Amino acid sequence: MRIAIDIILGVLIVAGVVRVFAMLYGVGDSWWARFARDLVLLCCLVVGIGGIGMAVYSGYLVAQTGNMHGLSLVILYLIIGLAALIAAKFAFWPKKK
């Protein structure tokens, strides 16, 4: 699982850098810039859905065990998941002309 997260974050960083440089140099409509945007969107969606899923699972474990120390993990996973979904929304917005 750790390797999968590292790969997703690596792809997200590289695709984000490619997308930013494409916008800076004015070639944002090329096929590779659109592909980089789609990769950013996909990675943000995976991290967002996974983060919310982990928050639900951690909340289930907290409810089962009664260990309130796990509540901080629930909040952390929820914040990560929501932030990634919001980032996916911004990555998907079309560019205004």
C-alpha positions as CSV (number, residue, x, y, z in Angstrom):
1,M,0.0,0.0,0.0
2,R,2.8,2.3,0.8
3,I,4.4,1.8,-2.6
4,A,1.1,2.6,-4.3
5,I,0.7,5.8,-2.4
6,D,4.3,6.8,-3.3
7,I,3.7,6.1,-7.0
8,I,0.4,8.0,-7.0
9,L,2.0,11.0,-5.3
10,G,5.0,10.8,-7.7
11,V,2.8,10.9,-10.7
12,L,0.8,13.7,-9.2
13,I,3.9,15.8,-8.6
14,V,5.4,15.2,-12.1
15,A,2.0,15.8,-13.9
16,G,1.4,18.9,-11.9
17,V,4.9,20.3,-12.7
18,V,4.3,19.5,-16.4
19,R,0.9,21.2,-16.3
20,V,2.3,24.3,-14.7
21,F,5.1,24.7,-17.2
22,A,2.7,24.1,-20.1
23,M,0.6,27.0,-18.8
24,L,3.6,29.2,-18.2
25,Y,4.9,28.7,-21.8
26,G,1.5,29.0,-23.4
27,V,1.2,25.5,-24.7
28,G,-1.7,24.4,-22.4
29,D,-3.8,23.1,-25.4
30,S,-1.3,20.5,-26.5
31,W,-2.1,16.8,-26.1
32,W,0.6,16.2,-23.4
33,A,-0.6,19.2,-21.3
34,R,-4.2,17.8,-21.4
35,F,-2.8,14.4,-20.5
36,A,-1.0,15.9,-17.6
37,R,-4.2,17.6,-16.4
38,D,-6.0,14.3,-16.7
39,L,-3.3,12.6,-14.6
40,V,-3.6,15.3,-12.0
41,L,-7.3,14.8,-11.9
42,L,-7.1,11.1,-11.7
43,C,-4.5,11.1,-8.9
44,C,-6.5,13.7,-6.9
45,L,-9.6,11.6,-7.2
46,V,-7.8,8.4,-6.1
47,V,-6.2,10.2,-3.1
48,G,-9.5,11.9,-2.2
49,I,-11.7,8.8,-2.4
50,G,-9.1,6.8,-0.6
51,G,-8.7,9.4,2.1
52,I,-12.5,9.5,2.8
53,G,-12.6,5.7,2.7
54,M,-9.8,5.5,5.3
55,A,-11.6,8.1,7.4
56,V,-14.8,5.9,7.4
57,Y,-12.8,2.8,8.2
58,S,-10.9,4.5,11.0
59,G,-14.1,5.9,12.4
60,Y,-15.5,2.3,12.3
61,L,-12.5,1.1,14.2
62,V,-12.8,3.9,16.8
63,A,-16.5,3.1,17.3
64,Q,-15.7,-0.6,17.7
65,T,-12.8,-0.3,20.1
66,G,-13.8,2.8,21.9
67,N,-10.2,4.1,21.6
68,M,-10.7,7.8,21.1
69,H,-7.0,8.3,20.2
70,G,-7.9,7.1,16.7
71,L,-10.2,10.1,16.3
72,S,-7.3,12.3,15.2
73,L,-6.6,9.9,12.4
74,V,-10.2,10.1,11.3
75,I,-10.0,13.9,11.2
76,L,-6.6,13.8,9.4
77,Y,-7.9,11.3,6.7
78,L,-11.0,13.4,6.2
79,I,-9.1,16.6,5.7
80,I,-6.7,14.9,3.2
81,G,-9.6,13.3,1.3
82,L,-11.6,16.5,1.1
83,A,-8.6,18.6,0.1
84,A,-7.7,16.1,-2.7
85,L,-11.3,16.2,-3.9
86,I,-11.3,20.0,-3.9
87,A,-8.0,19.9,-5.8
88,A,-9.5,17.6,-8.3
89,K,-12.4,20.0,-8.8
90,F,-9.9,22.8,-9.5
91,A,-7.9,20.6,-11.8
92,F,-11.0,19.9,-13.9
93,W,-12.1,23.5,-14.3
94,P,-11.8,24.6,-17.9
95,K,-9.6,27.5,-18.7
96,K,-11.4,30.8,-19.3
97,K,-10.6,32.5,-22.6
